[in-house]
Amino acid sequence: MHQKNWQKSSFSSSSDNCVEVRTVDGLIEVRESDASELILHTAAATFAELLRAIKSGELDHHA
């Protein structure tokens, strides 16, 4: 599966500074729109765990 288009967070609204995500060959790619040349590649399960931790507030102490 290859998703050519990046999807940005729904929390970004019309802002150009946001996190964008896409899938490429079974991996998840994540980038920040204002630094689009830097792309993080990760497994779907790892990305799902990151999202779970963010949503539960486990990482709030880093803010």
Number of C-alpha atoms within 10 A of each C-alpha: 8 11 12 9 10 15 14 21 11 9 9 12 10 9 9 11 13 19 19 18 20 17 20 12 8 11 18 21 18 21 19 17 17 11 11 11 9 11 14 12 16 14 12 14 11 12 16 12 11 14 12 12 13 12 11 10 10 11 11 10 6 5 4
